[in-house]
Amino acid sequence: MQRLLTKRNILVLLAALFFLIAWNRSINLLYGMFALLAAVLILAHVLPRYSLRGVVASRSLPLSAFEGDLIELTVDVRNNGSTGRSMIEVVDVFPAADPGSQNPMTFIARLARKSDRRYSFTLACDRRGEYRVGPLMITSSYPLGISTARKEMKGSDLPLVVYPEIFAIATLPLMSGSAAPMSGVEAASKAGGSEEFFGTREYRQGDSLRHIHWPSTARHSQLIVKEFEIRASVEVTIVIDLQKGSDIGTGKETTLEYAVKIAASTAQYSLDRGHTVQLVGLGADDHIIPAARGLSQLALILETLAKVRANGTVSYAETVNRASEQIRDGGTAILVFAGSPLRNADLAYSFNLLKSRRIRPLCVMLDEESFSRDHEQNSGSHDRRILIADGIEGYRISKGDPLQEVFAA
């Protein structure tokens, strides 16, 4: 009803009414009223479009950000016309913001001829994802506000990737290829190693003559060799659950959003300590990032995690089974999944399969019940390290748990 009761529709109705009465009664005054209203309607239609002639706008913004980051959008508006323009609105579309801030706008009362106006605004990236920002739109209702003209700026829709939030992890129990427990990078010393210089010692049978330290040999009158530090690394495989229906909760408080944050944070933790990391998630598309090291690997994993959705048909147990084929013996599998009694039973075979190949499962189980609509956020400080299965420890995460504190113990 409100859409019908606009200024323009009311004026059109009045003009039609005056015309019909004047036609029926031959009253010149009513003809004059009809002509006046018709002129107002014509001007209200033409002038806003004239106000937009020669007016252009452009916008700049970063191509990527992290969830929760504040980013600045800069908009430039220029009037290329020979006369000034009035009552111009510039409206943008920013889908990465919270619902109440997705359409930022500004109002320019007067823009002189051949002049520019620059303004900027700051918006928070509310949720991870891959977005198209825009299109940028300029509108005008000059001068009466009866009719509105709109002009879309071509090429103003720009891509934006919002990476998942990363929290600091104090410690993570990983395991070396020799099946010895470790946290971070484990160092071992060996003559003839390939890493950093460690020290010197007496020559032992089997040591390479290339590593003899001649100054020390001359000083001690016996063979002395250089000793190096070898850094042992772990192959870490992060397996996330992308089966349709596994994403429990609403908004940002869902099992998938928690799983993505945990996967991103454990990937950064592992890569910072020199480990190789790979990512496996089977949704509608297979998200498989082969094992590698370095910042470029982290960037690739974060970009993938920004896009994943729980829309796959492969069960999490089958995902783990397929992932085990790509994990070297002695590696570590970080399993992040929404836990329920039925799902945990299905995973029993997967756990045994990993252990048979000397792959250590490190489980992060998201409590499905706590993410249901009628469950309040958890604020307790109970121990979240639990026994997931026989001989397999892990973490239990509930809705509202402070993730950084969970991994601090």
Residue pairs with C-beta under 8 A, 6 or more apart in sequence:
7 144
7 145
7 146
8 41
8 44
8 146
8 147
11 37
11 40
11 41
11 44
11 146
12 41
14 37
15 34
15 37
15 38
15 41
18 30
18 31
18 33
18 34
18 37
19 30
19 31
19 34
21 27
21 30
22 28
22 30
22 31
22 33
22 34
40 144
40 146
41 146
41 147
43 144
44 144
44 146
44 147
45 147
47 142
47 143
48 140
48 141
48 142
48 147
48 148
48 149
49 140
49 149
51 85
51 86
51 87
51 88
51 140
51 142
51 149
52 85
52 88
52 138
52 139
52 140
52 149
52 151
53 81
54 79
54 80
54 81
54 82
54 85
55 77
55 78
55 79
55 80
55 81
55 85
55 88
55 111
55 138
55 151
56 77
56 78
56 80
56 153
57 75
57 76
57 77
57 78
57 90
57 136
57 138
57 153
57 156
58 75
58 76
58 136
58 153
58 156
59 73
59 74
59 75
59 76
59 92
59 133
59 134
59 136
59 153
59 156
59 158
60 73
60 74
61 71
61 72
61 73
61 74
61 133
61 158
61 160
62 71
62 160
63 158
63 159
63 160
63 161
64 160
64 161
64 162
64 163
65 71
65 96
65 125
65 160
65 161
65 162
65 163
66 125
66 162
66 163
66 164
66 165
66 166
67 125
67 126
67 127
67 128
67 162
67 163
67 164
67 165
68 124
68 125
68 165
69 124
69 125
69 162
70 122
70 123
70 124
70 125
71 122
71 123
71 125
72 120
72 121
72 122
73 92
73 94
73 104
73 120
73 121
73 122
73 123
73 133
74 118
74 119
74 120
75 90
75 92
75 106
75 118
75 119
75 120
75 121
75 136
76 116
76 117
76 118
77 88
77 90
77 108
77 111
77 116
77 117
77 118
77 119
77 138
78 115
78 116
78 117
79 85
79 111
79 112
79 113
79 114
79 115
79 116
80 114
81 113
81 114
82 113
82 114
83 113
84 110
84 111
84 112
84 113
85 110
85 111
85 140
85 142
86 109
86 110
86 111
86 140
86 142
86 143
87 107
87 108
87 109
87 140
87 141
87 142
87 143
88 107
88 108
88 111
88 138
88 139
88 140
88 142
89 105
89 106
89 107
89 108
89 138
89 139
89 140
90 105
90 106
90 108
90 136
90 137
90 138
91 103
91 104
91 105
91 136
91 137
91 138
91 139
92 103
92 104
92 105
92 133
92 134
92 136
92 137
93 102
93 103
93 133
93 134
93 135
93 137
94 101
94 102
94 103
94 104
94 123
94 133
95 102
95 131
95 132
95 133
96 123
96 125
96 126
96 127
96 129
96 131
96 133
96 160
96 162
97 123
97 124
97 125
97 126
98 124
98 126
101 123
101 124
104 121
104 123
106 119
106 121
108 117
111 117
125 162
126 252
127 162
127 252
127 257
128 162
128 163
128 164
128 165
128 257
128 260
128 305
128 306
129 161
129 162
129 306
129 307
130 159
130 160
130 161
130 162
130 306
130 307
131 159
131 160
131 161
131 162
132 157
132 158
132 159
132 160
133 157
133 158
133 159
133 160
134 153
134 156
134 157
134 158
135 152
135 153
135 154
135 156
135 157
136 152
136 153
136 156
137 150
137 151
137 152
137 153
138 150
138 151
138 153
139 148
139 149
139 150
139 151
140 148
140 149
141 147
141 148
141 149
161 303
161 306
161 307
162 306
163 264
163 302
163 303
163 305
163 306
164 257
164 260
164 261
164 263
164 264
164 302
164 305
164 306
165 261
165 264
166 261
166 264
166 265
166 268
167 261
167 265
167 403
167 404
167 407
168 265
168 404
169 265
169 266
169 268
169 269
169 404
169 407
169 408
170 407
170 408
171 183
171 184
171 407
171 408
172 183
172 266
172 269
172 270
172 362
172 407
173 181
173 183
173 362
174 182
174 183
174 184
174 234
174 236
174 270
174 275
174 332
174 360
174 362
175 181
175 182
175 234
175 330
175 332
175 360
176 182
176 186
176 232
176 233
176 234
176 330
177 232
177 234
177 235
177 328
177 329
177 330
177 331
178 232
178 330
179 330
179 358
179 360
180 186
182 232
182 234
184 273
185 231
185 232
185 233
185 273
185 274
185 275
186 231
186 232
187 229
187 230
187 231
187 232
188 229
188 230
188 232
189 198
189 199
189 227
189 228
189 229
189 230
190 227
190 228
190 230
191 201
191 204
191 207
191 208
191 211
191 225
191 226
191 227
191 228
192 207
192 208
192 210
192 211
192 225
192 228
193 227
193 228
193 229
193 230
194 228
194 230
195 228
195 229
195 230
195 231
196 228
196 229
197 226
197 227
197 228
197 229
198 227
198 228
198 229
199 226
199 227
200 213
200 216
200 224
200 225
200 226
200 227
201 224
201 225
201 227
202 222
202 223
202 224
202 225
203 212
203 222
203 223
203 224
203 225
204 225
207 225
208 225
211 225
211 226
211 228
212 223
212 224
212 225
212 226
213 224
213 225
213 226
216 224
217 223
217 224
231 274
233 273
233 274
233 275
233 276
233 293
234 270
234 275
234 276
234 331
234 332
235 275
235 276
235 277
235 278
235 291
235 327
235 328
235 330
235 331
235 332
236 266
236 267
236 270
236 275
236 276
236 277
236 278
236 331
236 332
236 333
236 334
237 277
237 278
237 279
237 280
237 291
237 323
237 326
237 327
237 331
237 332
237 333
237 334
238 263
238 266
238 267
238 277
238 278
238 279
238 280
238 301
238 334
238 336
239 280
239 281
239 316
239 319
239 320
239 323
239 333
239 334
239 335
239 336
239 337
240 259
240 260
240 263
240 279
240 280
240 281
240 308
240 336
240 337
241 255
241 256
241 259
241 281
241 310
241 316
241 319
241 336
241 337
241 338
242 256
242 281
242 282
242 283
242 287
242 308
242 309
242 310
242 311
242 312
242 314
242 319
243 282
243 310
243 312
243 313
243 314
243 315
243 316
243 319
244 310
244 311
244 312
244 313
245 310
246 255
246 256
246 310
246 316
246 337
246 338
247 254
247 255
247 256
247 310
247 338
248 254
248 255
248 338
248 366
248 368
248 371
248 372
249 255
249 257
249 371
249 372
249 373
249 399
250 373
253 371
253 377
253 399
253 400
254 371
255 338
255 366
255 368
255 371
256 308
256 309
256 310
258 366
258 397
258 399
258 403
259 336
259 337
259 338
259 364
259 366
260 305
260 308
261 403
262 336
262 364
262 397
262 403
263 279
263 301
263 305
263 334
263 336
264 301
264 302
264 305
265 403
265 407
266 334
267 277
267 279
267 298
267 301
267 302
268 298
270 277
271 277
271 293
271 294
271 295
271 297
271 298
274 293
275 293
276 291
276 292
276 293
277 291
277 292
277 293
277 297
277 298
277 301
278 288
278 289
278 290
278 291
278 292
278 326
279 287
279 288
279 289
279 301
279 304
279 305
280 287
280 288
280 289
280 319
280 322
280 323
280 326
281 287
281 288
281 304
281 308
281 312
281 319
282 312
282 314
282 318
282 319
282 322
283 308
283 309
283 310
283 311
283 312
284 309
284 311
284 312
287 304
287 307
287 308
288 326
289 297
289 300
289 301
289 304
290 326
291 326
314 322
315 346
316 337
316 343
316 346
316 347
317 343
317 346
317 347
317 349
317 350
320 333
320 335
320 347
320 350
320 353
320 354
321 349
321 350
321 353
323 333
324 333
324 350
324 353
324 354
324 357
324 359
327 333
327 354
327 357
327 359
329 357
329 358
329 359
330 358
330 359
331 359
331 360
332 359
332 360
332 361
332 362
333 354
333 359
333 360
333 361
333 362
334 362
334 364
335 347
335 361
335 362
335 363
335 364
335 394
336 364
336 366
337 343
337 347
337 363
337 364
337 365
337 366
338 365
338 366
338 368
338 371
339 365
339 366
339 367
339 368
339 396
340 368
344 365
344 388
344 389
347 389
348 389
351 361
351 388
351 389
351 392
354 360
354 361
355 361
355 391
355 392
361 388
361 392
361 394
362 393
362 394
363 388
363 389
363 392
363 393
363 394
363 395
364 394
364 395
364 397
365 386
365 388
365 394
365 395
365 396
365 397
366 397
366 398
367 396
367 397
367 398
367 399
369 375
370 378
370 398
370 399
370 400
371 398
371 399
375 399
376 400
377 399
377 400
378 398
378 399
378 400
378 401
379 400
383 409
384 395
384 396
384 397
384 398
384 401
384 406
384 409
385 393
385 394
385 395
385 396
385 409
386 393
386 394
386 395
386 396
387 393
387 394
388 394
395 406
395 407
397 403
397 406
